[in-house]
């Protein structure tokens, strides 16, 4: 993966994280789904796998933008998004190390 593509993906995740952090989700069901997405993405062994899941995460976040937020569910939702960001960063770091 090129460095440019890596940066584009990191920008996407950051944008999704920021948008979700502002409006989070509507409740438990959405927090459960975001946790499942985080689990799937964090199970990836390479960036290509993560790239397949990221569009689903972005679509899901956008679909839930602006909904009323239950604090406990919003916290779980945002924690799952933070895990997504950390896992993507790790995958990129591992790929960069492998290419050296």
BELQUIWO-V557115 format. One record per backbone hydrogen bond with DSSP energy under -1.0 kcal/mol. CO is the residue of the C=O (numbers start at 1). NH is the residue of the N-H. Records with the same first field share a line. If there is no record, write none. Layout:
CO: NH / NH
This chain:
2: 6
3: 7
4: 8
5: 9
6: 10
7: 11
8: 12
9: 13
10: 14
11: 15
12: 16
13: 17
14: 18
15: 19
16: 20
17: 21
18: 22
19: 23
20: 24
27: 31
28: 32
29: 33
30: 34
31: 35
32: 36
33: 37
34: 38
35: 39
36: 40
37: 41
38: 42
41: 44
46: 50
47: 51
50: 54
53: 57
54: 58
55: 59
56: 60
57: 61
58: 62
59: 63
60: 64
64: 67
70: 74
71: 75
72: 76
73: 77
74: 78
75: 79
76: 80
77: 81
78: 82
79: 83
80: 84
81: 85
82: 86
83: 87
84: 88
85: 89
86: 90
87: 91
88: 92
89: 93
90: 94
91: 95
92: 96
93: 97
94: 98
95: 99
97: 100
